[in-house]
Amino acid sequence: MDHQEKLYYSIGEVAERFRVAASLLRYWEDEFPSIKPKKNNKGDRRYTKEDIEAIQLVFHLVKERGYKLKAAQQVIKDKRKIVEDQMQMIHSLQNVKSFLTDLKNKI
């Protein structure tokens, strides 16, 4: 799924992307002010690219780095830019590793 094309994503699409339950996304919405999806007339959540980026940061801290929620909230409050840069670096290195692994397998 290309996350650049659409303006809004359903809670199901976002939950699938991060491989988490929709209930966890709703919980994080209450705990992290940076996650604030719009709701349509029926009350369905519509996540923007910015919401997904905020979820990515929370996911990185809580699921990948093992932070407790309070610690993750504090890090986001105090060091958001540093953590975002670190997360981007990790993602870039994972892409390089994947590329090199693919290249090695073709040799």
N, C-alpha and C positions, 0 to 999 in steps of 0.2 A: 504494500500500500504506500503510495507516495503522499507524504504528509505536507507537501508544499502546494498541492492543487486546490484543496478544499478550504473554505473559510471556517467551517465548523465541523466538529466531529462529535458523534454520539458517545455517551458514556461506555457503551459496549465496545465501540471501536478503540477508545483509549484504553479500556481495561485489557482488551486483547493485545494491543501493542506492548503494554508493560507486563502482560501475563499476571495480572492481579484481579481480584474480585472487584466488581463495581462498588460494593459496599466499602471497600478500602478507599477508593477514590472519594466517595462521599464523606468518609471520616476525615481524610486528609484535607478536604475542603473546609471542614470546621476548624482544623488545627493550624492551617497555614493560610494566612490572608492573601498570599500571592496566587492562590488557586481560587478563581472566582468565575466559574463558567456562567454564561448567560442561560436563562431558561426561557423556553418558548411558552405559548399560551397554555399548553397542556402540562407545563412544569418539567418537561424533558430538558436535561442539561445539554448545552451546546458548547463544546470546548474549542477555544481558539488556539492558534499556534503559540501564543504567549502562555496560555494555560498549560499546554503540553510541555513547554519549556520549564515552567515552574514545577510540574509533576516530575519531569526528568531529574531536576535537582533534588527534590525530596526523595525520589526513588534511589538515586545515587547514594545519598547520605544514609538512608534508613535500610535499604535492601542490600546494596552493594558494600557499603562501608560499616554497617552494623550500628549506626547511631541510634540511641533512644530518641523518642520524639522531642523531648524538651531540649536535648543537646542539638538535634537537627535544627530546631527553631532558633536556637541561639546562634548557631553557625550561620544560618541564612541571614539573621539580623545583623551580625557583626562582620561576617567575612564572605558575603555572597559572591562578590566578584572573583575573589581568590579561588573559591570552590568551583565556580563556573569555568574559570580558566583551567583548573586541574582536570575537571570532568572533560573538557574539550580536548586536552592533551591526551588523556587516557583513550578517548574515542579515536583520535588520530593515530595513536600507536597501535590500537587494535586493528585499524584499517590497514596499516603498514604490515603488521604481522600476518593478517589474512592474505594480503597481496603476495608477500614473500612465501607463505606456505603454498599458495596456488602455483606460484612460479616454480618452486622446488618440486612440486608434484608433476609438473609438466616436463621436467628434465629427465 
